[in-house]
Amino acid sequence: MSLLISTEKEKLDIDFIHGFLTRSYWAEGRTKEEVQISINRCLNFGVYLASKQVGLARVLTDYTVFAYLMDVFIIEEHRGKGFSKQLMKTIMEHQDLRQIKRWMLITNDAHKLYRSFGFDVIENPSQMMEKVIK
C-alpha cells in the first residue's frame, strides 16, 4: 500500500479531519465550520493510504517570508511507520515553500520530529507575543 501526499483540497475529508482535531490537545472544541474555514485559507497536505485519509498538515503562509505549520497529524493506527517524516519532507521540499525564511510551529510532543527538519526552540522567546481569545 503506497502513501500519497496531496495538496488537492477536493480530496480532503472534512469529517475525518474534524473528528481527529476535536480529540487533539490543541484543537479540542474546534467546530466543523472553523475546520473548513482554516482549510480554505491554507496550503493543506492530505495524507492518504489506498485513497483513505490518514493524516494532515496545514501551512499558513505568505509564500515568501513566513510560514506557520499547524494541525500536523497521522492517525494513531498509522503512527510509527515513517509517515510523519514523509509528510514533513514533502512540505519542506514543496516548490512553493522553498524560499520561506522563517517557519514556526507549536508542539507539546513532537520535538524530535521537527528538529530533524531544522526546527529548534525559539532563541529569544521574550520577543514573541500572542493574543489568545477563548
C-alpha positions in Angstrom: 0.0 0.0 0.0 1.6 3.3 -1.1 1.4 6.6 0.7 0.0 9.6 -1.2 0.5 13.2 0.0 -1.6 15.7 -1.9 -2.3 19.4 -1.7 -5.7 19.0 -3.5 -8.3 20.4 -1.2 -11.0 18.4 -3.0 -9.5 15.2 -1.6 -9.7 16.3 2.0 -12.2 14.5 4.2 -13.6 17.3 6.4 -15.5 14.9 8.7 -12.3 12.8 9.3 -10.2 15.9 9.9 -12.8 17.5 12.3 -13.2 14.2 14.1 -9.5 13.9 14.8 -8.9 17.6 15.7 -11.6 17.7 18.2 -9.9 14.8 20.1 -6.5 16.5 19.9 -4.9 18.5 22.8 -4.5 21.6 20.5 -7.9 21.8 18.8 -10.4 20.5 21.2 -13.8 22.2 20.7 -13.0 23.4 17.2 -16.2 23.4 15.1 -16.6 21.8 11.8 -17.1 25.3 10.3 -13.8 26.5 11.8 -12.1 23.5 10.3 -13.5 24.2 6.9 -12.5 27.9 7.0 -9.0 27.1 8.2 -8.6 24.6 5.3 -9.9 27.1 2.8 -7.3 29.6 3.8 -4.2 27.4 4.0 -2.0 25.2 1.9 -3.0 21.7 3.0 -1.2 18.4 2.8 -3.6 15.5 3.0 -2.0 12.1 3.7 -3.7 9.0 2.1 -3.4 5.2 2.1 -5.4 3.4 -0.5 -7.5 6.6 -1.1 -8.4 6.8 2.7 -7.1 9.9 4.5 -4.8 9.1 7.5 -3.3 12.5 8.2 -3.0 16.2 7.5 -0.8 19.2 7.9 -1.7 22.8 7.2 0.7 25.7 6.3 -0.4 29.3 6.7 2.0 31.4 4.7 2.7 34.4 2.6 4.8 32.2 0.3 7.8 34.5 0.6 8.9 35.3 4.2 6.9 33.4 6.7 5.1 30.0 7.2 3.3 28.6 10.2 2.9 24.8 10.3 -0.1 23.5 12.2 -2.6 20.7 12.6 0.0 18.1 11.8 -1.2 14.6 12.5 -1.2 11.0 11.4 -4.0 8.9 13.0 -2.9 6.6 15.8 -3.1 3.3 13.9 -0.6 4.5 11.3 2.0 6.1 13.6 5.5 4.7 13.8 5.6 3.9 10.1 7.6 7.0 9.0 4.5 8.8 7.5 5.1 11.9 9.6 8.7 12.1 8.3 7.5 11.7 4.7 4.8 14.4 5.3 7.4 16.8 6.7 9.8 16.1 3.8 7.1 16.8 1.3 6.2 20.1 3.0 9.8 21.3 3.3 10.5 20.4 -0.4 7.3 21.8 -1.8 8.2 24.2 -4.7 6.0 27.0 -3.4 7.6 26.9 0.1 11.3 26.5 -0.6 12.1 30.2 -0.3 10.5 30.7 3.1 12.9 32.3 5.6 11.1 31.7 8.9 9.0 28.7 9.8 7.1 28.5 13.1 5.1 25.8 14.9 3.9 24.9 18.3 4.2 21.3 19.7 4.0 19.6 23.1 5.3 16.2 22.0 6.9 16.1 18.6 10.2 18.0 19.1 12.3 15.2 17.8 10.5 15.0 14.5 10.6 18.8 13.9 14.3 19.0 15.0 15.2 16.6 12.3 13.9 19.1 9.8 15.8 22.1 11.2 13.3 23.4 13.7 14.6 24.4 17.1 13.3 26.2 20.3 12.9 29.9 19.9 16.2 31.5 20.9 14.6 34.6 22.5 11.0 33.8 23.4 10.6 37.1 25.1 10.4 38.7 21.7 7.3 36.6 20.8 3.9 37.8 21.8 0.5 36.3 21.5 -3.2 37.1 22.0 -5.5 34.2 22.8 -9.2 34.6 22.7 -11.2 31.8 24.4 
